Each structure stands twice: as C-alpha cells, then as structure tokens.
Amino acid sequence: MLRKVKIENGIIQGLPAADPRITTFKGIPFAAPPVGQNRWHAPQPAQNWEGTLKAFEFAPISMQATPGLNKDDFYAREWHVDPDVPMDEDNLYLNIWTPASSSDENLPVYVWFFGGAFQYGYTSEMEFDGERLARRGAIIVTVNYRLNSFGFLAHPELTAEAPGAPTNFGLLDQQAGIKWVKRNIASFGGDPDNITIGGQSAGGGSVMHHLTAPQNKGLFNKAVILSGIFANVYGSGGIPGSGRTLSQVENEGVTFFDFLGVSSLAEARELDGEELRQKALEYKSFWGPVIDKQFVMGNALTLFLENKRLMVPVLLGHTSDEFYSKPNVDSLDEFKKMAIERFGSDADDYLNLCQFESGNLNDVLSNASVRTIEYAIRIAGQANSDRGAEMPLYYYNFDPEIPGWDNPGTFHSADLWFFFETLAKGWRPFTGKHYDLARQMSNYLVNFISSGNPNGKETNEEDMPEWEPYTAEATYAMVFGDTAKFLKEQPDELMAFLVKQYFKKD
C-alpha cells in the first residue's frame, strides 16, 4: 500500500484506513496559510518541509460559527456535532483516500467541495469519509476553503491591490486545490487527466462556478452537482449569493471595515483572526461568490444555459423535499395579477394548472409550488439539447424513506449519507434497504467518476438499472427510492408548462 509518497513540497506519510487496503492522508497543505498579508489574498504556494510530514489528522476547520452549539440547528443532530473541533484561520489543507498500491495505477480522482451556504462546513464532517468510495477504485480528495467574510470579502483596497483576484478567495482556494491535485495526484496512484470535481449545496454551486470559469479549462473533465443548481421561477433565485457585482460587495466591505473600527486594509489584516470571526458573526451578513469578471464571469446558471461552460459530462440532481418555491402573494387577486404579468396570453393555462377556480388561496399556492432545483435542471437539460451541447447530463431524484423520530423527509443533504455510503456513522436507524440503496448510489457515482457514464455492474456482476442521459426528448430521471429505478415519466404538467415558458421568453 502507498503509505509514504513524495510530492512537490516533500515526503508525506499516511495511515491505513479502517479498511487497510485504503490509505488516508489527512491535513496536507496545498497552499500557504492565508493569514497576515495573505488574509484576503489569492492562495499562495505551500512551503516545502524537511523530513516526513505525518498526515494523520484533519487540519482545523475554516473560521465560522462554532458547530454543535445551537441545539435547534437540524444539522447539529446530523453531523455538526462537535463544538470542540479545532478551528483556525490557517486552514488550506486537503485530505486523500487512495486504494493504490503503487504510483503507476492511474486511478480516477474525485475532488470534493463541501456545502454550507459559503458560511460554514468542513472536510472532517463525518459523512464525507472517502473510504467507501475509494474501495471502489477511485481516489477521493476533500478540499477545504475559506468561508464567509474570510473567503468572500471585497473592498476597494483589495481591488486596487490585486485587480486580477479582488475577491472570491474561497473559490480560488478550491481552484488551487484542483491544481494541486493535477500536479501531485500521480504520486498517490491517481490519473491527473481523469479528475472529476463535485460538491453539494454551496459546494455544488461552487462546481457551477468552476464549470463557467474559462481559466479552468483542462483542470477536470467531469462534474457532479448535488443540490447545487437553483432557479426560482417566481423570483430571482440562483446559486446562493449569485448576482452581486464587485462594486456592490466593495461597498459592503467599506461598511464592514467601519463596523470593525478599522480605516484601512492594513489595519484589518492586523486584527486577530478570532476577533475578526466574532465581529463577522456579530455583523450578520451573507458573504458568497461575487461577479468580479475575473473568476466569476456572471450568473453561473445563465452562463450554463448559454453553453458558456466547460463541456464535460455532468451528473446532477436533488432530494424530493428540498427548496420549494411558490408565488409571494397574499390574495387570489394578486395571484391572478402575477399570472397575467408573468405568462401573458398563457395565464389562463397556468391558472387552470393551479386550480385557481377552487377559490382557496392556500390550495392554489400549494398547487403552484415548484422545486427550484428540479426546475433549474430541466431548463438546463433543455438548453443542453437545444443549443447543441455534446456532453451528457445525468439527472437523479433522491426519494427514499428517511427514518427517525423527527420524520424529516428527504431533507436537504440527506443524500450525502448515501453517496458516500457512510450511513453507519449517523444516528438514524437505517435498515437494510437503505444500505442497499447507498451501495447502488455509490456504485453509480464511482462509475461516473471513472468514465463519465454512471452505468455498470453491481458487485455480484449483475447490471444495475440503466441510467440514460437527460435530453429534451427524454426528460427522465434516475429515482433513488427504496431501490434505484430509472423512470421514463414526463415531468408534471405545471413543470412542463414552466420550462416551456422559460424558453418562450428566451
């Protein structure tokens, strides 16, 4: 097994995983510590070290609200359970799980970005253990990145200092992680020309930004977007934080510096990291990706729909109970007015689909509710076909019964337990059918990571249900219910109407 390897900065030693056929390397520095003058700066190269770096433990998590303190937080029951997890501004580290026995195996590589609305999250969350995926013959890499004000501040002084990288430091951290993998993964038995990037929620949104950043050409050749592509049919919608321009966020940066009590970037960089963390939490602002025309070129969904993206195969989907959108109206008259303004001569068709004549506003609004991620995927799939994209999209809907006293439904992020096959780490009373489903989902994922096609055989050599690409003519999904089934069913009438309307106005 590859327990010790030489990479660009020195020799590194890992440990056997629970399965000794897998070696884990935790806490590998892929960039210099983003502290002092490197705070609010594009990631800089990691320094060399003497001797052997013992990569035995996860590095500290990024600066954020302390996990596990808010017992009303749903995810404090799921995986943000440890308020004593180490946290530090020095956090640009990644982790690797490799099944390779030698450096010449050319195994496929999966580079993973966690979610958390760009405000929180970390690679050491228990659900992100890469061992089970690595057992299927892929190398798994989880990359940490800066969050909230540490990762996405903009300010006029920052723009003047580094106009080529004025903000979006968290996304640049991710890019630096991919580049590090490209340069070094062969030492771990990986193929630098077979890299898939993936993420969930804000991590999936990050993947959308990487797909639509022209400078990333050649860094990866497949993408996985779990619950990370959004479009709100009744409002602006989009990836969290999308649509804000550099000048808008620069102005907020000026206000933030005033709140900090500093008058310059130099003074802000002298603040203690913990003090800055506490002040940022007190400030209570959303910090996320900024359209800076350097890395983020525009709204990522819009660019994706226009085929202004890297043309690689994409696997994407959602859970069945997350992110519904409905019209923001208070009366039936307002609802009808909204329908006429939005759909014009087709308003009556829309009103009929929502059963407007029932006269019950709550029922009408319920009928009008739409899953924002499903809507985004379906318009992306239509655009992918209509505008001549050659690379396939594979669409899934995660819809099993999720056990627990709280009856949570298929909550946002529930599929992570399954795609990483880490159910045994959770508190929920998962049973055999859940483990069977997780095995299938992990198989599909690693098949896609390997070849860009999720299809293949079960461990008993039987073929898994065929997963066909999503096209304008075949608008079908793989449904992960009690088992995996590819359902050749059209979207419901309202969804079909809304997709048609999107391209009618386009």
HUSULDA-V506171 format. One record per residue. N is the residue number from 1. RES is the residue in one letter. OMEGA is omega in whole degrees, -180 to 180 (999 if undefined). Layout:
n/res/omega
N/RES/OMEGA
N/RES/OMEGA
This chain:
n/res/omega
1/M/-180
2/L/180
3/R/-179
4/K/-178
5/V/175
6/K/178
7/I/-171
8/E/-177
9/N/180
10/G/-180
11/I/-177
12/I/-178
13/Q/177
14/G/-178
15/L/171
16/P/172
17/A/175
18/A/170
19/D/-175
20/P/174
21/R/179
22/I/174
23/T/177
24/T/173
25/F/-175
26/K/175
27/G/177
28/I/178
29/P/177
30/F/178
31/A/177
32/A/177
33/P/-178
34/P/-176
35/V/-180
36/G/180
37/Q/177
38/N/174
39/R/-178
40/W/178
41/H/175
42/A/-177
43/P/-179
44/Q/-176
45/P/175
46/A/180
47/Q/175
48/N/175
49/W/177
50/E/177
51/G/-177
52/T/175
53/L/180
54/K/-176
55/A/-171
56/F/-174
57/E/173
58/F/175
59/A/177
60/P/178
61/I/178
62/S/178
63/M/-176
64/Q/173
65/A/-177
66/T/179
67/P/168
68/G/-178
69/L/-177
70/N/-176
71/K/175
72/D/179
73/D/-179
74/F/-174
75/Y/172
76/A/173
77/R/-175
78/E/-176
79/W/175
80/H/-166
81/V/-169
82/D/179
83/P/-180
84/D/179
85/V/-179
86/P/-179
87/M/-178
88/D/175
89/E/175
90/D/-169
91/N/-177
92/L/-177
93/Y/176
94/L/-175
95/N/-176
96/I/169
97/W/-179
98/T/175
99/P/-172
100/A/174
101/S/178
102/S/-175
103/S/-176
104/D/-175
105/E/177
106/N/-180
107/L/176
108/P/-173
109/V/178
110/Y/179
111/V/-169
112/W/175
113/F/-179
114/F/175
115/G/-179
116/G/175
117/A/-177
118/F/-178
119/Q/-175
120/Y/-177
121/G/-177
122/Y/-175
123/T/-177
124/S/173
125/E/-170
126/M/-177
127/E/-175
128/F/176
129/D/-174
130/G/-172
131/E/-175
132/R/177
133/L/180
134/A/179
135/R/179
136/R/173
137/G/177
138/A/173
139/I/-177
140/I/180
141/V/175
142/T/-171
143/V/175
144/N/179
145/Y/-178
146/R/-174
147/L/172
148/N/-176
149/S/178
150/F/-175
151/G/-171
152/F/174
153/L/168
154/A/-178
155/H/-180
156/P/179
157/E/177
158/L/179
159/T/179
160/A/-178
161/E/-175
162/A/-176
163/P/179
164/G/179
165/A/-173
166/P/-176
167/T/-180
168/N/-176
169/F/178
170/G/177
171/L/177
172/L/173
173/D/179
174/Q/179
175/Q/178
176/A/177
177/G/178
178/I/-180
179/K/177
180/W/178
181/V/-180
182/K/-177
183/R/-167
184/N/-168
185/I/178
186/A/179
187/S/-180
188/F/-180
189/G/-177
190/G/179
191/D/-179
192/P/177
193/D/177
194/N/-177
195/I/173
196/T/172
197/I/-179
198/G/178
199/G/-179
200/Q/-179
201/S/178
202/A/173
203/G/174
204/G/174
205/G/176
206/S/178
207/V/176
208/M/178
209/H/178
210/H/179
211/L/-175
212/T/175
213/A/-175
214/P/-178
215/Q/-180
216/N/-177
217/K/178
218/G/-179
219/L/-179
220/F/-177
221/N/173
222/K/-178
223/A/177
224/V/-178
225/I/179
226/L/177
227/S/-175
228/G/178
229/I/-169
230/F/170
231/A/-178
232/N/-176
233/V/-177
234/Y/180
235/G/-176
236/S/176
237/G/178
238/G/177
239/I/180
240/P/179
241/G/-176
242/S/175
243/G/-180
244/R/-178
245/T/-180
246/L/-178
247/S/178
248/Q/-176
249/V/172
250/E/179
251/N/177
252/E/177
253/G/177
254/V/178
255/T/179
256/F/178
257/F/176
258/D/179
259/F/179
260/L/-178
261/G/178
262/V/-176
263/S/-178
264/S/176
265/L/180
266/A/179
267/E/-179
268/A/180
269/R/179
270/E/179
271/L/174
272/D/-177
273/G/180
274/E/177
275/E/179
276/L/178
277/R/-178
278/Q/-180
279/K/179
280/A/177
281/L/178
282/E/-179
283/Y/174
284/K/176
285/S/173
286/F/175
287/W/-180
288/G/-175
289/P/-175
290/V/175
291/I/-177
292/D/-179
293/K/175
294/Q/174
295/F/176
296/V/-172
297/M/-179
298/G/175
299/N/-172
300/A/179
301/L/178
302/T/178
303/L/178
304/F/-179
305/L/179
306/E/-177
307/N/174
308/K/-176
309/R/175
310/L/-174
311/M/179
312/V/174
313/P/-178
314/V/171
315/L/-174
316/L/-180
317/G/-173
318/H/169
319/T/-172
320/S/-174
321/D/-176
322/E/167
323/F/171
324/Y/177
325/S/176
326/K/-178
327/P/179
328/N/-179
329/V/-176
330/D/-179
331/S/177
332/L/178
333/D/178
334/E/179
335/F/-179
336/K/178
337/K/178
338/M/-179
339/A/-180
340/I/-179
341/E/-174
342/R/-171
343/F/173
344/G/-176
345/S/179
346/D/-177
347/A/-179
348/D/177
349/D/179
350/Y/-179
351/L/178
352/N/179
353/L/180
354/C/-179
355/Q/-177
356/F/-176
357/E/177
358/S/178
359/G/179
360/N/-174
361/L/-178
362/N/179
363/D/-180
364/V/179
365/L/177
366/S/178
367/N/-178
368/A/-176
369/S/-176
370/V/173
371/R/-174
372/T/-179
373/I/177
374/E/179
375/Y/-180
376/A/-179
377/I/-178
378/R/176
379/I/176
380/A/178
381/G/177
382/Q/-180
383/A/-180
384/N/178
385/S/-173
386/D/-174
387/R/167
388/G/177
389/A/-175
390/E/-175
391/M/-174
392/P/168
393/L/177
394/Y/-171
395/Y/176
396/Y/170
397/N/-178
398/F/-170
399/D/175
400/P/171
401/E/179
402/I/-175
403/P/177
404/G/-178
405/W/-176
406/D/-179
407/N/-168
408/P/-170
409/G/179
410/T/-174
411/F/178
412/H/179
413/S/-179
414/A/-177
415/D/180
416/L/177
417/W/-173
418/F/-179
419/F/176
420/F/-179
421/E/-178
422/T/-176
423/L/-175
424/A/179
425/K/-176
426/G/180
427/W/-174
428/R/-176
429/P/178
430/F/-178
431/T/-174
432/G/-178
433/K/179
434/H/179
435/Y/176
436/D/180
437/L/179
438/A/178
439/R/180
440/Q/-178
441/M/178
442/S/176
443/N/179
444/Y/-177
445/L/-178
446/V/174
447/N/179
448/F/178
449/I/-176
450/S/-168
451/S/-173
452/G/178
453/N/-176
454/P/-171
455/N/180
456/G/-174
457/K/171
458/E/179
459/T/177
460/N/177
461/E/172
462/E/179
463/D/172
464/M/178
465/P/-177
466/E/179
467/W/-177
468/E/177
469/P/177
470/Y/176
471/T/178
472/A/-180
473/E/-178
474/A/-174
475/T/-170
476/Y/-177
477/A/165
478/M/-179
479/V/177
480/F/177
481/G/174
482/D/172
483/T/177
484/A/178
485/K/175
486/F/-174
487/L/178
488/K/180
489/E/177
490/Q/174
491/P/180
492/D/-171
493/E/-180
494/L/179
495/M/179
496/A/178
497/F/-176
498/L/177
499/V/178
500/K/180
501/Q/-180
502/Y/-177
503/F/174
504/K/179
505/K/-180
506/D/999
